[in-house]
Amino acid sequence: MSNLSLVCENLKPLISDEEVNSLQSEVNLHHKSLLEGSGKGSEYLGWLGLPSGFSDSTKIISVADTIRKSCDVFIVVGIGGSYLGSRAGISYLNSSFSNQLDSYSKPEIYFAGQNISSDYHADLFDLIADRDICINVISKSGTTTEPAVAFRLLKEMMEKKYGSEGARDRIVVTTDSNKGGLKSLADELGYRTFLIPGDVGGRYSVLTPVGLFPMAVAGINIKELMEGAYLAERLYANSSLSQNDAYYYAVMRQLLNQKGKTTEILATFQPAFHYLADWWKQLVGESEGKDLKGIFPASVEFTSDLHSMGQWIQEGNRNVFETFLVLGSSRRQLKIPAFKNDADGLNYLAGETMDTINEKAWLGTASAHKDGGVPNMTLRIKDRSPYSLGQIFYFFERAVAMTAYLNAVNPFDQPGVEFYKKNMFKLLGKPGF
Ligand code: PA5
């Protein structure tokens, strides 16, 4: 039974059933090339079968348990696909304040190497100075500048504090199975290492140790998460648009894009979904934005952003569509109390839950935006469980790969990312640039 349901009523009448059906044969072709490995980027299709092939849980859970016992602070060092998935999972599943709560507090979890800000890292080092730390440095290529810089600083700090051997026991490396500088360093210094399959690219790697190990350290049930992903692998294995919501979503996006709706706004109503939206933006941005094509992925957090971006979305440039991520039910229900003096006029809501109000905010927003010329659809998510999250990750991976193929672009490369690096290396005087 699926924990996700896609509701597309608010795309009518802009998108007709005939238009959707007209793309079925193209979808069949791309589905076949995904399965047969005959499409663009076919050397990176390992993510398709990660859930059904999952057998790594024992090592991941046992190293995670050791790390949990050895430190107060756990730092994930990585950028892009090497950190967004675990960050999304931890914030989706744990308390908004897990680093401050006793029930979660060992270890607190922070992220480094996702920027080159001196102040950010110096502030982090202040925070951890007197704490016991462990780190997981994650880089598939093993050569990415941002995490490499942060790792150098952390390694030096840890070796001063614990000695080389002590530091070694507190450093876990996740990198490509057989290439890259980080792999050789890990082999040379004897770091515990998780390997990323060669046929899984960065932004499709959340269901490998890249995402799973930090989530396990955060106390997340990764077996349940992979079971949810496995459900998705089976649910989205059929090319029929009437039976595959991931492909249906892909087709809707494609048709909207063709009608000039070139920006997709992923709108959430839960702060816990903030980094899930960041993960999604990277997945869409790097997979689809090339060859002068691609939907621009944006995100907002409602109702907060209804008080900042709401005006623009309601009445600004009509080149956008929205996808709402809506949570079926919160873990805990808070009821609105009655006030003797109804000064704020809220007594009509006394006894109602916050979920009820949030749900009406979604319904009201969806219909206002539709009336304002912003077609929208909703992905309803049953709950904030690992099972649902596993399904969500796989749903979007499958959908984005399909939209990219419908647009005739390679979903699995990111050649454009190299341009800033070349300039930066030249400016820094890197040999050979
Ligand atoms: O999706 C991708 O491949 C990229 O976003 C990478 O994840 C990101 O650039 C980090 O690369 P690496 O893991 O090699 O350090």
Residues whose N, C-alpha, C, O or C-beta is under 5 A from the ligand:
A	BS01	PA5	I79 G80 G81 S82 I138 S139 K140 S141 G142 T144 G201 G202 R203
